[in-house]
Amino acid sequence: MSVFQRSLLIIAALMLLSLGLSGCAGTVTPSTRYLLPSTAPATPDAPDATLEIARLRLAHYLDVDGIVMQLDDIELREANEHQWAEGLDQQLARGLQANLSRELPGWRVMQGQSGDDSALSLHISIDQFQGRYDGYALTSGQWQLRDDQNRLIHMASFHTQTALESDGYPALVRALGQSFEKASKDIAAAIQRAVL
């Protein structure tokens, strides 16, 4: 085989290799992004009281882009291709505001400072917000209700789980939304009992 023929074979092999690599690069699957189901918060005409939602705190492993799945009793995995479209803490704060507005008629529920000197403040830490290997969406954490002098009025923990209606991440996101809505209703009922 001449030097010329070897050169042609090398060039042909390199061209085939580059075509193969460019074909692989073209098959990358884009990430799917999700938002929790949401509803608009209710706005009372003449509120009797104000509740300020302080910034939600997420467990470190939840403060990520990917949706978290619990694979067994100890192993967790963040999804690479199924991610939150917006920070999870922001979505949960909006959902909490909407849910508490519905459940606490006569209350003005705000995120952050309201300017009302007599406002109560709600502090929430989220410890679990994930899918679990047995087909449930889990939500758990703790919350504190504080008065305008930052004195503790009430504190409690919450734990809810919701069965997924089908397989897949869309069903998981909907079940996580339902699980957090259940937790919000329980918190609202406890707030009403604590301030009456």
ChimeraX attribute file (.defattr): number of C-alpha atoms within 10 A of each C-alpha:
attribute: neighborCount
match mode: 1-to-1
recipient: residues
	/A:1	5
	/A:2	7
	/A:3	8
	/A:4	9
	/A:5	10
	/A:6	11
	/A:7	11
	/A:8	12
	/A:9	12
	/A:10	12
	/A:11	12
	/A:12	12
	/A:13	12
	/A:14	12
	/A:15	12
	/A:16	12
	/A:17	12
	/A:18	12
	/A:19	12
	/A:20	11
	/A:21	11
	/A:22	11
	/A:23	11
	/A:24	10
	/A:25	10
	/A:26	8
	/A:27	8
	/A:28	8
	/A:29	8
	/A:30	9
	/A:31	14
	/A:32	14
	/A:33	15
	/A:34	17
	/A:35	16
	/A:36	22
	/A:37	14
	/A:38	15
	/A:39	12
	/A:40	12
	/A:41	18
	/A:42	19
	/A:43	15
	/A:44	15
	/A:45	10
	/A:46	9
	/A:47	12
	/A:48	10
	/A:49	15
	/A:50	19
	/A:51	27
	/A:52	22
	/A:53	23
	/A:54	15
	/A:55	15
	/A:56	18
	/A:57	17
	/A:58	19
	/A:59	13
	/A:60	9
	/A:61	13
	/A:62	19
	/A:63	14
	/A:64	16
	/A:65	18
	/A:66	21
	/A:67	24
	/A:68	22
	/A:69	20
	/A:70	20
	/A:71	13
	/A:72	10
	/A:73	8
	/A:74	6
	/A:75	8
	/A:76	16
	/A:77	14
	/A:78	17
	/A:79	16
	/A:80	13
	/A:81	14
	/A:82	18
	/A:83	21
	/A:84	20
	/A:85	15
	/A:86	13
	/A:87	13
	/A:88	22
	/A:89	17
	/A:90	12
	/A:91	18
	/A:92	19
	/A:93	20
	/A:94	19
	/A:95	22
	/A:96	26
	/A:97	24
	/A:98	21
	/A:99	25
	/A:100	26
	/A:101	22
	/A:102	20
	/A:103	18
	/A:104	19
	/A:105	16
	/A:106	17
	/A:107	20
	/A:108	23
	/A:109	30
	/A:110	22
	/A:111	17
	/A:112	14
	/A:113	13
	/A:114	16
	/A:115	9
	/A:116	12
	/A:117	11
	/A:118	13
	/A:119	20
	/A:120	22
	/A:121	26
	/A:122	23
	/A:123	16
	/A:124	20
	/A:125	17
	/A:126	21
	/A:127	19
	/A:128	19
	/A:129	26
	/A:130	24
	/A:131	27
	/A:132	20
	/A:133	13
	/A:134	11
	/A:135	16
	/A:136	20
	/A:137	28
	/A:138	25
	/A:139	24
	/A:140	18
	/A:141	19
	/A:142	16
	/A:143	17
	/A:144	18
	/A:145	24
	/A:146	19
	/A:147	16
	/A:148	12
	/A:149	11
	/A:150	10
	/A:151	12
	/A:152	13
	/A:153	14
	/A:154	16
	/A:155	17
	/A:156	12
	/A:157	14
	/A:158	17
	/A:159	17
	/A:160	20
	/A:161	22
	/A:162	20
	/A:163	18
	/A:164	22
	/A:165	12
	/A:166	11
	/A:167	9
	/A:168	9
	/A:169	18
	/A:170	17
	/A:171	15
	/A:172	26
	/A:173	21
	/A:174	18
	/A:175	26
	/A:176	26
	/A:177	24
	/A:178	22
	/A:179	22
	/A:180	26
	/A:181	22
	/A:182	19
	/A:183	21
	/A:184	20
	/A:185	17
	/A:186	16
	/A:187	25
	/A:188	19
	/A:189	13
	/A:190	15
	/A:191	20
	/A:192	11
	/A:193	10
	/A:194	12
	/A:195	10
	/A:196	5
